[in-house]
Amino acid sequence: KEKETKTKKKKLADMVKDRSLRWCEAFHTVTSCLREEIKETLDCGTQGYDKEEVLLRQITEYWKLYQVSREFTNTANHYGSIIISERYSEKKTIAPVSIGGVAGGEKYMAQGILFKFATAENGLYVNEHAAAKVAGHELQGCLTYFNCLTFLGRRNVRVPLMALIDYCGYRLVAISLLPIGKGTLIYGTCDAGRTVYNSAPDFDLIMEECGKNLNLEKHICGANPNENFRQTLHTAADVEGHQGFDDRFYLVDFSRVLPPVVPDPKLPGSQLFRMFRQEFVSAYENNPLCSDAFSGFTRYDPERTEQNQHIRE
């Protein structure tokens, strides 16, 4: 365990040194301050704060958040357009990297940002339109959890900055790098359900709270016949929770946060890219819906049939 701690500290120090985490730190510094100001605004009536002064401070923090997000978007657009322009060039300015993952297309890193092509070339999606929709769901899922965690006052779980770049008919997902790696996964699966993790009780409680807020149904996840490799989760199995090199909690991979609509037989794999809107899911308070409905992740859940029926209803 001591060796593992030293390895984490070294990886964190390396990422800080080469400024890979600059977006992560800037984003979460601003959002932490903003949440404090929002809390003070809500407490104005009971705590005796000067409401006008608190609102002015809140506006200042919103302006800082705008500046960080604008700089991130501008940087992502600049390097994203280069990556797309050179996609079929043998001499690339930014070389592709191999960091694993089942669903993602080609990946690149530049200026502390991970770029992923939204493509159907890996055979997982029926066409490029479906792949582009999945990328859109990735951004929507990230925003869904960011808003949920903010509403619940959970500052100890972080999400990345994210943007979509549409250029010359291609779509890239741009995500700020986080201090996580292969050994930091504590929740969900990174190998298509062969091994599912839920190893941090504190994090599981937060995900349960988020699941109730988003009206998501808990379910047993895993594609492995061995029940020791399956876990009960409160979101889609491939939404990953990590305890980073800095011991903070992080969430990544949000494309299937929201439950799918009933699959269309004419569109193979439509449960991966046709999702309900969050407002629709939240409207059915007494009928939570399963994010993994109609997927292989719930094949060993005894309530699988009922979960799918809830979607149909």
N, C-alpha and C positions, 0 to 999 in steps of 0.2 A: 504493500500500500504506500509506503514511503517513496519507493521508486516511481510509482504511478504519479504521486503528487509532484515529484521533481520534474517528471516528463511534461505534465500539464503546465507547470510554471515556465518551463523552457519554451514550450510552444506558444504560450501567451506572450512571453517576452519577445519572441521572434516576430509575432504578428504586430505587436505594438511598435517594435523597432522599424519595420518596413511600412508602417502606417496602413496596414491592411484593415484595421479596425476604426479608422477615423470616422467613417460614416455611422457606424454602430454607436460609437461613443457620443458623437455630436447629436444624433437623433434622440438617444435616450436621456442625455443630459437635459435637452430642451423639453421633452415630453414629461420628464419627472417634475420639472419646475412648473409646467403648465397644469399638471394634475393637482399640484399643491394650490395653485391659484384658483382652479375650479372649485376645489374643496372649500377654500376660504370664502369664495363667492356664495356657495351654498350655506355656509355657516354664518353669513353676515347678520341674519336676523336674530340668531341666538347667542353669538359670541361678541357682538358689539363692534365688529370691524367697520371701517369706513368703506361703504360699498363702492363709491366712486373711485377711490384709490385702488381698491382691489381689482376693479374692472380695468383700470388703466394698466395695471401690472399684467393682467391677463392678456390684454391686447398686445403688450410688448412681447410676451412669450409666444403668442400666435405669430407675430412678425418674425421672430427668431426661427420658429418652425418652418415658416414659409421660405425663409432664406436658405435653410439647410436643405429642404426638399427641392427648391429650385436649382441649387448648385448640384445636387445629386442627379436630378433629371437632365441638366445640361451636360454633365460629364457622361452620363449613360448614353445620351443621344449621340454625342461626339464619337465615343469609342464604339458604340453599337453600329453606327453607320459604316465605320471602317471595317468592322468584322463582317458585316453583310456584304459590303462591296468586294471584299477579298475572299469570299466563301469558297470560290472555285479556283483561286489562285494558288500555285504551288509555293510561292514566296509570300508568306503571310507576315504582316507587321506584328500581329498578335496570334501566337500559336495556340491551338486547342490544347486542353488539359484533360486528363483522365482522372475523375474523382468518384467514379462509381455511379450507382443509381439505375433503376430499371426503366423508368418512363422518359427521362430527359433526352433531348437530342444532343448535338455537339455542344461542348461547354468551353468557355474561355474566361480568363481572368485579366482584369486591367484596372488599375487605380482603386483597388479595394472593392471591386464589383465583380460578381459572378454573372456571366451572360450565358443563357441557354436558348438554343433555337427551338421554336415551337414547330415541330415537324412530324410527319407521319412515316418517315423513312424507317423507323424501327419496327413498324408493323403493328404497333399497339392501337393506333387510331385508324379509322376507316379512310380518312382523307385529310388534306392539309387544313380544310375548314374546321374539322373536328379538333385538330391539334391546336389551332389558333384559339378556339373556344376554351380549351383546357387551360391555356395560358391566361385567358381572361378570368377564369374561375380561380386561378392561383392568386391573382391580385385581389379579387373580391373576398376570397377566404382569408387572406392576410388582414384585410381591412375589417372583416367581421370579427376576428379574434382581437385585433387591436382595440376596436370599439368596446367589445365585451369586457376585456381586461381593464380598460379605463373606467367603464361603468362600475365594475366590481371593486375598483380601487386596488387591483393586484399589480403592484409595481415590481414584484420580484420575478415576473415572467416577461421576456422581451421577444419582440418580433422584428424582422429585418425591414429596412427601407426597400421599396420595390417599385419598379416602373416597367411599362411595356414600350418597346420601340418597334413601330411599323415603318418599314422602309423598303422600297423597290419590290413590294410584294411579299416580303418576309416579315416574320414577327420574332422578336427576341424578348426574353424575360430578363430583366436586370435586377439583381438582388445584392444588397450589401453583405460583405463577408462577415461572418460571426466567429467567435472563438470556440468552434466545435470541430469534432473530428469523428473518426470511426469508433473510438472508444468512449464517446460521451453520450451515446443514445440510451435513454432511460424509459422511453415511452413510444409505442408504435413499432413499426417494422421497416427495415430498409432492404429486405430481400424477398419482397412479394408474399410475405406471410409465413415463410418457412420458420422464422423465429420472431415472436412478438414479445416486446418488453413492457413491463410496468413495475419498475424496481424502486421507485421513490414515492413513498406514501404521501409526503407533503405535496408533491406535484400532482399525484392522482386526485387528491382532494380539490385542488384548483381546477383540474380538468372536469371533475364531477360538477363543480359549481358552474363552470362555463357551459357544460352540457345542459344543465337545468335552465340556465338563462337563455340559451339558444334553442331550447326545446328539442334536443337531440337524445335519442334513446341509447342507453348503455347496452352493450352486446358482447358476446364472446367472439374474439377475433383469432384467426389462425388457419393456415392451409396445411398444417402438419398433423398427421394422424396421432402423433404423440401429444397428449394433453398437456404435458409439461412445457411445451413450446407455444401454448395458447394463453391469452389473457383477456380479461374483461376491460373494455375501453369505453370512453365516453365521447369518442369522435371517430372519424375514419381511421382505419388501421395504418394507412400510410402517411398520416399526419404525424410528424416526428417531434418528440420532446427530447431535449438534450440538457444535460447539466454541464455547462461549458468549462473550459480551462480556468475560468475565473470563478467557478462554482455557482454562477447564476443560471437560472432556467431560461431556455430558448425554445421557440416553436418555429418549425419550418415545414415546407411542402403542404400547401393549403388547397390544392386543386379540387379535393373531394370533401371539403368540410361540410357542405350542405348536401342533403339527401337527393338522390336522383329521382327523376320522374319515371313512370312505368316505361321500361325499355320498348323501343320500336323494332319489331322483327326486320323491318326494311333497312335499319341502320345498325349494323353489327357494332357492339361495344358502346351503344348510345348511353348506357348508364355511367360512362366515364365523362361525358361532355354535355349531357342535358340534365340540368339541376334545377331544383326549386329555388325561388328567391327567398332570402332570409326573412323578409316580411311575411311571406306566405307561411313558412314553417312556424314562425313565432305566433301566428294567429291561432294555432290549434294547441292551446295551453294544456289541455287534458289528453292530448294524443301525440306524444313525442314520436319523432320519426328517426329511422336508423340511417346514418350516413353510408353504411356499407350494404344497404339493401340491394338485392339482385346481384351481388358480387360473390366471388369465391371465398372471400375473407370470412364469411359467416357459415360456411358449409358444415361446421361442427356445432353450431349454436342450435340447441333444441327448439328455440323460439323463432328460427329463421322464417318459417312459413307465415307466422303471425306478423313479423316485421315487414315482410313483403306485402302482406294484405293491407297493412296500415297505409302504405304508399298508394295502393290501388284505390282505397276508400277516399 
